Amino acid sequence: MTKFPVDRFRQQPTPFYYYDLSLLHRTLDEIDKASSAYYGFKVHYAVKANYNPRILKEISRYGLGADTVSAGEIAAAVEAGFAAGDIVFAGVGKSDEEIAYALKTGIGCFNAESVPELEAIMDIASGMGVVAPVALRVNPNIDAHTHHYITTGLSENKFGIDMSMLAGVVDMCVASPAVSLRGLHFHIGSQITDMKPYEMLCQRINSLQDEYRGKGIIFDTINVGGGLGVDYADPDSVPMPDFKEYFDTFHRNLRLMPGQELHFELGRSVVAQCGSLISRVLYVKEGVKKRFAILDAGMTDLIRPALYQAHHMIENLTSQSDETSVYDVVGPVCESSDCFGEGEMLPVTRRGDIMALRSAGAYGESMVSRYNCRRQPSSYFSE
């Protein structure tokens, strides 16, 4: 359970992000323990989830690789201590400048998502006189049954290469002296809490491996992406996912070749529960039928509720009342979508109370905007 230093919070201007580093360390310990049980399992941290420099440095100390989607994330990872050779570079829109930067940095692998991108990588690598390490992102056409904005593994999607096109793309890589085909990459979505989609993914990968082994092609790595979800409803009771079951699922269902590495790209499950957005109540507004708790934090500070209709547990840290009341908890931004929760049952809440929006360590601070010319929230740590 996260213990909030409320007296300290009273002295800080809000809103701000607060990170429980002890929980982050326990989470990383569990990931290391569960993944190291199997030979060749390698975990990369998805930098887009949270690239706060302190958070990145804490994660890099555990020897994880980094999953990046921009040159800026590559630079942030290297600055935080991640080894360049353990960095993978994904994303559907890598610019020529970013590709050249990644090659100069010596990253471990590009996760290539289209034929035009591969052609660009080949041209740039050839011009630089280097060989680009490449994995092909494949869409296995598996519905992870998450929000449609974060489902990425269907056949018709801006991400990845459709399975029907894969054979030609593999041939293209094998024929090119400018790239080294290292493996296959998959990512079927985010906030996945049921292991069934991962079991289905393993079956698809097994079939593909059998097909290409028959052609004499064995991939050095299989990258199954990430997407492991967290418990937003009860973060204190479930402070981290069942990492053992997650890694065990792949061990049980995926047939790896001798010496083959299995890579993972975990983001949300690493950092979500250790972070909270801390805010003050500006006003309690009595409506005709509703009561509104208006916070100084808004969708500019935590956009997930507005963007994904996501819900974060809302906790009043300072109310002394034993009575409860129902509130719509909203922010100050001039948009009707700036709402964190409707019909929230909370202790009687008053102006000046300090609120915590829980499980905000992933895609909270990293998606902050300056809309309405609002200041960017600061960040504080438990130690």
Buried (B, 14 or more C-beta within 10 A) or exposed (E): EBEBEEEEBEEBEBBBBBBBBEBBBBBBEBBBEBBEEEEBBBBBBBBBBBBBEBBBEBBBEBBBBBBBBBBEBBEBBBEBBBBBEBBBBBBBEBEEEBBBBBBEBEBBBBBBBBEEBBBBBBEBBBEBEBBBBBBBBBBBBBEBEBBEEBBBBBEEBEBBBBBEBBEEBBEBBEEBEBBBBBBBBBBBBBBBBEBEBBBBBBBBBBEBBEEBEEEEBEBBBBBBBBBBBBBBEEBEEBBBBBBBEBBBBBBEBBEBEEEBBBBBBBBBBBBBBBBBBBBBBBEBEEEEEEBBBBBBBBBBBBBBBBBBEBBBBBBBBBBEEEEBBEBBBBBBBEEEEBBBBEEBEBBBBBEEBBBBBBBBBBBBBBBBEEBEEBEEBBBBBBE
